[in-house]
Amino acid sequence: MKVVVSIFAALSLLLSGCYYPGHTERHYTTNFNFVVTGDSIALQDQKPMHLGQTALVMDTGYVTRGDQLVVAQIAVIPEDSIDSVWVKVARDQETMGWVHESELLPKVAPDDPISSFINLFSQRHLWYFAGLIGIALVAFLVRHGRRQRFRMVHADDIATCYPTLLCLMLSCSALIYASIQRHVPETWVHFYYHPTLNPFGLPLLLGAFVLSIWLMLLLLIASLDEIRRQLAPLDAMLYILSLLAVLMVEYLFFSLAALAYVGYPVFFIYAVWAIRRYWRHYRPHYLCSQCGCKMHALGKCPRCGTYNS
């Protein structure tokens, strides 16, 4: 186990060292567009002065959540003990002013749909909440399954590999994301300010993460189509709920476990177990004579109820 952990750690460090030069420059410049995500930001109408200069400091007002801002100017005041970088932003011709960079950046996000999506889903408390919901939902469905049989990924799966592959791909994506955050965080920050959906124009580890997102989307569509084909509406709804719960729990676990290197060997064990379990127990061998639904074994069709022998 220690050997596997060491190999994964060394590989992550090697990738980060070979393909991820550090970004020390500022990730935004003048004319860069932000959108306010915090409650409000106070703006100072007078440009901050160097030591020995005096100016009357007044607030021009506030910009609030949802306002779009453009960076008009950036100034460096080394004498400032709070933050040497000041940024002038403007909402419109009447509302503009200066604010410390350290106060501005936590309350804004780049005005780009991908950056907004990243900003929303990078909030860790949301994933803690989603993970707790997932655990509670899995426990409820397992308890319900004892009374009435229903299909569930890994437990009583349907005759298709797509849900299993979706779980594996999401777990792998969580590991890659955690590795980026741990080893090359500046590269992720640069991607946050200048996002792209093209995985082939990015460094290796970051490109692998974006590619995994595309693969997850394709696997999700394929899984939903197979669920619709193989299960009755009520069973399909229960299966989708259980699949979403498993995905939430897996993402939370592997994104946290990777920070302590435990996630890498656990993912390897999980992947081997999931693939072997699907191959032995759920791989389709038959088609229903009535509706053509895929079936692992002869007997009652899970969709139309026809008995096949």
Residue pairs with C-beta under 8 A, 6 or more apart in sequence:
1 265
4 264
4 265
4 268
5 261
5 262
5 264
5 265
8 261
8 264
8 265
9 261
9 264
12 179
12 182
12 183
12 205
13 183
15 183
15 204
15 205
16 183
16 184
16 205
19 203
19 204
19 205
20 183
20 184
20 187
20 203
20 205
20 206
22 184
22 186
23 186
23 187
23 189
23 190
24 186
26 74
27 189
27 190
27 192
27 193
27 194
28 34
28 71
28 110
28 193
29 71
29 74
30 71
30 72
30 73
30 74
31 70
31 71
32 70
32 71
32 110
32 193
33 68
33 69
33 70
33 71
33 110
33 111
34 68
34 69
34 70
34 71
34 89
34 104
34 108
34 109
34 110
34 111
35 66
35 67
35 68
35 69
35 108
35 109
35 110
35 111
35 116
36 63
36 64
36 65
36 66
36 67
36 68
36 69
36 107
36 108
37 65
37 107
37 108
37 109
37 119
38 65
38 106
38 107
38 108
39 64
39 65
39 107
40 62
40 63
40 64
40 65
41 62
41 63
41 99
41 103
41 104
41 107
41 108
42 59
42 61
42 62
42 99
43 59
43 60
43 61
43 62
43 63
43 89
43 95
43 96
43 97
43 98
43 99
44 57
44 58
44 59
44 60
44 97
44 98
44 99
45 58
45 59
45 60
45 97
45 98
46 55
46 56
46 57
46 58
46 98
47 55
47 75
47 86
47 88
47 98
48 55
48 75
48 77
48 80
48 86
48 98
49 55
49 77
50 77
50 79
51 79
59 97
60 95
60 96
60 97
61 95
61 97
63 69
63 89
63 91
63 95
67 91
68 91
68 111
69 89
69 90
69 91
69 108
70 89
70 90
71 87
71 88
71 89
72 88
72 89
72 90
72 96
73 87
73 88
74 85
74 86
74 87
74 88
75 85
75 86
75 87
75 88
75 98
76 84
76 85
76 86
77 84
77 85
77 86
78 84
80 86
80 100
82 100
82 102
83 100
83 101
83 102
83 103
85 100
85 101
85 102
86 98
86 99
86 100
86 101
87 98
87 99
87 100
87 101
87 104
88 96
88 97
88 98
89 96
89 97
89 99
89 104
90 96
109 115
109 116
109 119
110 116
110 192
110 193
110 195
112 195
114 195
114 196
114 197
115 192
115 193
115 195
118 192
118 195
119 192
120 126
121 127
127 248
127 251
127 252
127 255
128 252
130 248
130 251
130 252
131 248
131 249
131 251
131 252
131 253
133 245
133 248
134 244
134 245
134 246
134 247
134 248
134 249
134 252
135 245
135 249
137 241
137 242
137 244
137 245
138 242
138 245
138 246
138 249
141 150
141 152
141 238
141 241
141 242
141 245
142 152
142 155
144 150
144 238
145 152
145 155
145 156
149 156
150 156
150 235
150 238
150 239
150 242
151 157
151 158
151 231
151 235
151 238
151 239
151 302
152 238
152 239
152 242
152 243
152 246
153 163
153 164
153 167
153 239
153 242
153 243
153 246
154 164
154 167
154 246
154 274
154 277
157 163
157 164
157 278
157 281
157 282
158 226
158 227
158 230
158 231
158 239
158 282
158 294
158 302
159 230
159 282
159 283
159 284
159 293
159 294
159 295
159 296
160 222
160 223
160 226
160 230
160 282
160 284
160 294
161 278
161 283
162 219
162 222
162 223
162 226
163 223
163 226
163 227
163 243
164 274
164 275
164 278
165 219
166 216
166 219
166 220
166 223
166 243
166 247
167 243
167 246
167 247
167 250
167 274
168 270
168 271
168 274
168 275
169 212
169 215
169 216
169 219
170 216
170 247
170 250
170 251
171 250
171 251
171 254
171 267
171 270
171 271
172 212
172 267
173 209
173 212
173 213
173 216
173 251
174 250
174 251
174 253
174 254
174 255
174 258
174 263
175 254
175 255
175 258
175 263
175 264
175 267
176 205
176 208
176 209
176 212
177 209
177 255
178 254
178 255
178 256
178 258
178 259
178 263
179 205
179 258
180 187
180 188
180 205
180 206
180 209
181 188
181 259
182 258
182 259
184 203
184 205
184 206
187 203
187 205
187 206
188 206
191 202
191 206
196 202
196 210
197 210
197 214
198 210
199 207
199 208
199 209
199 210
199 211
199 214
200 207
201 207
202 210
223 243
224 240
226 294
227 236
227 239
227 240
228 236
229 293
229 294
229 303
230 293
230 294
230 302
230 303
231 239
231 302
231 303
232 302
232 303
235 302
253 263
254 263
254 266
254 267
255 263
256 263
257 263
257 266
258 264
281 296
282 296
283 296
284 294
284 295
284 296
285 295
285 296
285 297
286 294
286 295
286 296
286 297
286 298
286 308
287 293
287 294
287 295
288 294
288 295
288 301
288 303
288 304
288 306
288 308
289 306
289 308
290 301
290 304
290 306
291 301
291 303
291 304
291 306
293 301
293 302
293 303
293 304
295 301
295 302
295 308
298 308
298 309
299 307
299 308
299 309
300 306
300 307
300 308
301 307
301 308
